[in-house]
Amino acid sequence: MLLTHPWLRFVGPLAVTVLAAVLRLWNLGTPHSLVFDETFYVKDAWSLFNNGYESTWPDNADARFAAGETNIFTTEGSFVVHPPLGKWLIALGMAAFGADSSWGWRIATALIGILAVVLLMLIARRLFGSVTLATIAGFLFAIDGNAIVMSRVALLDNSVMFFTLLGFGAILLDRGWHERRLAGWLMQRREAGLDPSWGPALWWRPWLIGAGLAFGLASSVKWSGFYFVAAFGVYVVVVDALARRRAGVPFWLSGAVLKQGPVSFVLLVPIAVTTLVVSWTGWLVTQGGFYRQFASEPGAAWTGPLSWVPHVWQSFWHYQVAIYNYHVGLSTPHPYQANPLTWLLMNRPTSMFYEGTTLGQNGCASAKCSEAILDVANPLIWWAAGAATLYLVYRFARYRQWQVGLILMGMVAGYLPWLMYLNRTVFQFYTIAFEPYLLLGLVWVIGMLLGKVPQPEALDAVTVGEDGARGRSAVGLRLVGVFLGAALLLSLFFYPIWTGMQTPLWFWQLHMWLPSWV
């Protein structure tokens, strides 16, 4: 359980990576049909790859596309509401394996899901200082149903999750970088007999620039990536202020807000916005995209002080405004929409695919069979992670541990903004964007049981004997072992309905734990 031997410190994370790869790549091409929103993103990806912009398709094109008629797209621009980067990634897999290959549709998303498991382990190792906890974090992510399903369908949200997690890791590294550079600057200042006053304006913060790039890449897949820019932009200012206060800077708050704050904004935000704009290069350099010629139409061009702006940028702005209006006004009822207030309860998971068959049909060996891809998380992992997150809110309020605060900021960025859109048509699978932080919160609690996370000074004041500490650790070890074993068994139980395997209907019914799951 505890990875103390040097070879186990390597083998454990490697085994988790292999496990994640097997669970995501096995039988990836099944079903060979466009499931759920693949009907948009796969076809958009292929027309984007060929035309440089997303274009329209004939009516009822899905069956023809799955049958191998992949070049029936038109040259007429299609109104799409998400930036192109995620579709470019899907297109790369199609270019490598063929547009007629369902494996090719999904391979990029699957590889991103595998890399996300590795990235989460690296972040957990840095955050907790423990290979054991890092391996547990990766293991939980590797076997969870939400993560598995979202890695096996060619949707955009897995890419959003990966790039925002990459930015989260950069913010984590920037924290230490900033504190070391701040301490060095103050030492030089004090040795020279100078007053540190407001402190420095540190321009060279490569990890903050990296965070801006990563969050920009996420925003180039879906606009929701900008929630992370906003949330962690505020976080950086607060953390910088607290670092200055600890270091003894006299005007620590005003120095962080008024001196370092604008610098941090310049390092973080412009690169994120620029990355988003660059992702639209295909639309900008071609002529056929939706609204591409809007400003050239009679009476559409801007007048007055902004009339000098080139028509391509006027058209681009008009398109972005139209996308924004679409998003804020989206309220079309859908049978699988899920109110964000219920996401942590997992009240309404998304059915990505379902096909019922009878005896002898498509190899069905029972009276009735089903093939399902239900985006339901491992219930034990999900509900335990939700409870752990609520506990972390209490723990942060009481002890102010920075690791807990950083984990919760991931939840703030990935979850809280959706509470502003309770009437929008949204889905449970959007939760993949903040699932890594749910799992980090759960692993923090597991680390407490194992005695492997930093304890606040208030707890250090309570002393226990060596035998008591050893007994408590042994109990925690057993509890964690039982939890992880039960989670693995539950994932094995749910795996067939995460991956479209044909099962008897009664087996599918055994998994419908709540009426709202049907």
C-alpha positions, 0 to 999 in steps of 0.5 A: 500500500505505502510505496516506500521501496524505490522500485515501487515508487516507479512501478506504482504510477506506471501500473496506474498509467497502463491501467488507465490506457487499457480501460480507455483504449480497449474496444474503443471503436465500439459502437461504430456510430456517432454517439451523442454530441459526436454527431456535431464534433466528429463531422465538424472536425473532419470538415474543419480539417478539409476546409479550414472551417466547419461546414454543413452536411446533408440531412441524415448524414450520420449513418452515411458517415459511419458507413464510410461516406465521409466526404459529403460535407459542403463548402457552406459555413456552419454556425458552431458555438465552440472554438476550433482547437478541440475539433482540430485534435479530434481531426488529427486522429481521423487523419491518422487512422481514417475518417471512416474509423470510429477508433480514429474519431476517438483516439485523440480524446482517449490519449488526452484522458490517459495523459490527464491521469499522468498529469494528475499524479505529477500534480498530486506528487507536488501538492502532497509530497507523497508518491503513495498519495499521487498513485492513489489519485491517479488510480481513482482517476483511472478507474472512475466512470466519468473519466473513462466515458469522457475519454472514449467519446469524441466530445470536447470536455476531456480536452477542457479538463486536460488543459485546465489541469495543466494550467492548475499545475502551472499555478502550483509551480508558480507559487513556489517560484514567486516565493523564492524570487520574492525572498531573494529580492527582499534579501538583496534590498535589506542587505543594501539597507533599503526599505522594501516598502511595496515590494517588487514587481516580478515580471519573469514568472514563467509558470504564470505565463504557462498557466495563461497559455494552458488556460488559453488552450482550454478556452480555445476548446470551450469558452468555459476555460476562461472561468479558470483564467478569472478564478486563478487570476484572483487567486494569484493576487491573493496568494502574492499578497499573503506571501508579501505579508509573511515576508514582512513587506510593509505595504503588502496588500497595496503592493500585491494589488497595485504593483504586482497585480497589473504585472500578473494580469499582463503575464496571464490574460493577454496570452490566454486571449491571444491563444483563443484568437490564434485557434481561429486561424483556419476561419480567419485565413479562408473565406467560407466560414460562417459569418466570414463575409458578414462585415462585407455585406451592405450596411453591416460594416462598422461606422464612426471611430471603428470604421478603420478595423479590417472587415475580417476582424469586424466579422470575427467580433460579430461571430463571437457576439453571436456565440455568446448570445447563443450560450447565455440563451440556451434553454432548449429542453433535453431529456438528459439535462442536469441542473448544476445543483445536482451535479455532486449528487449525480442525479441525472447522468447522461446516456451517450448511447443505448441500443436494445436487442432481442434473442438472436439479434446482433449476437444477443444470447438472452431474451433481451439485451442492451448496449449502453454508454452511460456517463455515470461516475463510480458512485463510491468514488463520486459521492465520497469525493463530494463529501470530502470536498465539503469537509475541505471547505470546513477545514480550510475555514478553520486551518487555512492550509494552502494546499486545501485552498488551492484544491478548492480553487479548482472547484471554484473555477470548474463548478461555481460559475455554472450555478449562474446558469441554473436554467440553461440546458447543461449536462452532468458530463460537464463535471469532467472539468472539475473532477480532478479537484474532487479527486484531489480533495478525496485524496487529501482526506485519504492522506489524513487517514494515512498520516501523509498530509501536512497537519496544521499547528493546531493539531500538532499541539495534540500529542499521542504516544507512539503506540497510539499513532501506530494504531491510528495509522494501521486503522487508516491503512485498513480503511483506505485499503477497503475503500480502494478495493471496493472502488475497483470492484464497483468499476469492474461492475459498471465497466460494461455499461460505460463502454457499450458492451452487450449485456443482458437487460437485467444486468443493465437494470442492476446498475440503475440505482436511482430512478433518475438514472434511467 
